[in-house]
Amino acid sequence: MAIIFPGRLPPGALVQGGSPKTAMAGEFTEIPAPIWLTADISSFEFSETAPGRIIAWQSSGSVKFKAEAVAANELGTLFLPAPGRLQFTTGTNCGIILPDAIAEAENVTIGLIFHADETEDPRTLMSLQSRGDDNYLFLSGDDGNLRLTQKTGDEELVTPLPNAGTGATLLLCAVERDRVYMGVNGGTAVTTATASTPSGMADLFLGCRNARSGLHNKLGRFTLTDVMIWPGKNLLAGPNDPALNAAKALWASRSADGI
């Protein structure tokens, strides 16, 4: 009987290939989401003028999408090869945009695995903005809390930020028509109705609010290992959606390995 281990194997582990998920020692072998960007050096395009900084990030899996540095991110985003993370810095635009991956923003789930700093807030973690719309939905970490809200509008979701300075955090955000959801580390999601949510083709921004320069006081410090997107699905509407099992396993792997 085959044993499936959705995590990292120790060096020297003996494994046998031949399945769609080829096991390799030291690598996570599960595809956790239809669209997955992971901080593997082979997925990056590096700047020719700023060593160690990435200007493009290719998704893994059979469906390929490419994220790129926003125009205000002039040097690129710093890559930390050990233990394999992208570094976002307080007050400096290290932002990345993923276009074309989200065709319908009013029905989508987005997941991030990141590490918050113990002394500096992560501030803007991600933003979702419909094409041609000045409004956007954003996730921010401030004063020990995670906050999901919009540029315009009074509705917001707030939950404590765990693991600051000590470990990885799995943060999930879902949009479904007139509701938004937020879940942390596989726990029960919080939700609220909202008068306006993104819809249609949308851009996903990482580490910044949008493509414009400025708003430096909204840019914080954190490191990012993984971005996951489930188009056309709200995985937070009910408890323990099976589609999230691989994402939770990836988060557990990142936590166990100190990545």
N, C-alpha and C positions, 0 to 999 in steps of 0.2 A: 504493500500500500504506500502510495506517495505521501510524503510529508511536505506540506506547504508552509513555509516560514516567511511571513510578510515583513521582514526586517533586514538587519545587517548581520552577516555571518562573520565569525572571527577569522583572522588570517590563517590560511592553511586548511580551511574547511574543505572537505571533499564533497563535491556536488556533481550531479549528472545533468547535462543539457538535454534538449529534445522536446521541451514543452514550450508553449508560446511565451512563458515568462522564464527566460533562461537565467538560472541562478548563477551569480558570480560572487565570490567572497568579497565582502566589504561594500557591496552595492545593494541598494533597495530595488527589488525586482518587480514590484507591483506598480502598475500605472494607476495612480490614485484618483485621477479625474480625466475627463475627455480632453481637457486642455491643461497642460502641466508645464510650468517653467521651474526648473530646479538649478541650484547654483553649482553646476558641474562645469569645470573649466572648458570642456569640449563644446558647451552650448553658447559660449560667449565670443563676440567679436571685440577685440581690444583696440584701444586708441593707438595710433602710430606715433603720437606726440606726447602722450601722458602714460608712461608705463604703469601697468597694474590696474588701469581703469578701463571699464567696458563701455562700449557705445551701442551694442546690440546684444539681444538675448533671445536665443532660439528655443522654442518649445520642444519638449520631448514627445514621443509617440508618433503615430502614423499621420495625424493631422498637424501640419506645421503652421505656426504663427510666429512672427518676430516682433519683439518689443525693442524700442530704440530710446536713446537719451533724448529728452525734450531739448528744445533749442536753448533754453536758459541753463541747461546742464552742460556747460562749455567743455569741461575736462573729461566728463564721463564719470561713472560711478565706481568707487573703489572696490576691488575684489580682494577678499582676504582668503588666500588659498588654504590656509590652515586656521580654522577647520572647514572652510568652504562657505563663505557668506558674502553678501553684498553689504557694504557699510554706508549708511546714511548719516549725515553730519548736521548738527544743530546750526541753523542760520545759513546753510549752504545748499544751493539747489543741486541735488543729486538725482532729480526726478527722471522717471522712465515712463513712456507711454506705450500701451499695447493697443493698437488699432485693429479693427476688422474682426476681432475674435468674438465680440458680443453683438449679435445681429438683432436681438430683441431684449432690451434692458429691463423690461417690466416682468420678465420671468427668467431669473438667473440666480445661481448661488456662486459666491466667490469665497475662496479660502486662502489665508496667509499663514505661514509658519515663520515666526520672527522672534528675536530676542530683544527685550527692552533693557535699556541701561538702568543701573541702580540710582544714578544721580541726575540724569537728564531725561526729560520726557521724550517719547517718540514723536509726539504731535501727529502730523498728517501721515497716516500709514497708506491709505489709498483713497481714490476718488473715482466716481463713475459719472461720466458726463455725456448726455445725448448729443449727437451731432447737431450743431446749429442752436443749441440751448445754452444760455448763460448760467442757468442753475446747475448744481451738481450735488450728488450724494457723497458724503465722505465719512471715513472712519479716522478717529483721532484718539491719541492717548495723552491725557493731561491730568496732572495732580493725582495720580494713582488710579485713574478711571479710564475706561474705554468708552468712547462716545460715537454713536452713529446718528448723523443728522444731515440736513441740507443747507446749502448756502442761504436759501430763502425758505422761511417756514419755521414754525415754533415747535414742531414735534421732534423728539429725540429719544434715543435709547441710551441708557447708561448702565454699565456694569463694572465691577472692580477689575483692575488690571493685575493678573497674577504673575508670579515668577519673575518680577523685575529684578534683573541682576543675577538671577539664579538658574534660569532654564528657558526652554522654548515654550512659546505660546501658540496654540492653534486658534485662530480667529476666523469665524465664518459669518458671512453677511449674505442675506437673501432678499430678493425683491419679487413680489408677486402682486401685480396690479396696484391696488391702493394700500398695500401693507409692506412694511420692511421688518426684517428679523435680524437678530444678532446672537451668536452662540460662541462660547469660549471653552476650549479644552474638552469638547464633547459633552458639555453639560446642557441642561435645558435652556432653550433659546428664549430670549425676551422679544416681544413684538409690539408694534403699534400701527394704527392706521395713520395714513398721511394724505394730505390733500393733493400732493403732486409727487410722482416718482419718475425717474428716468424711463424713457420708452424709445423704441426703435434702435437703430444702430448707435452704439455708444463706445466711447474710448475709456479704457481703464488706465488710470494714472497711479504710479507707485512712488511713494515718498514725496508727493507734491499734490497741490489742489488741481492744477490744470497746466496748460502749455505756456501760460504767460509767465514773465519774470516777476520778481517782487514777492510779496507775502513771506518774507524771510522769517518773520516771527511765527509762522505756521510750520516751519521746517525743523524737525527734531532729530534725535539720535536713536538709531536702532539698527540691527542687522537682520537681513532677510535671507532665508534659504529656499522657500518654496512659495509658488503662486498656483492655485488650482481654480479652475472654472468649470461649472456644470451648466452649459447653456440649456435653456428651456425647462429647468427644474428648480423647484424650491425644496431643498433637502432639510429645511428647518421647521416645516409646518407641523410635523409630528415627531414624537420621540424616536431616537435610535433608527433613523433611516439607514437601511443596509448599504446604500450607495456611499455612505460616509465611512464605512469600516476601513477602507484602504487609506483614507486620509488620516484617520485616527491612528492606524498602524504606523504610518509614516511619521506622524508627530511623536509617537512613543519611541520610534527608532532614533529620531533626532535627539530626543531628550536623553535616551540611554547612552548615546554615543557622545553627548556633550557638544553636538554640532549646532 
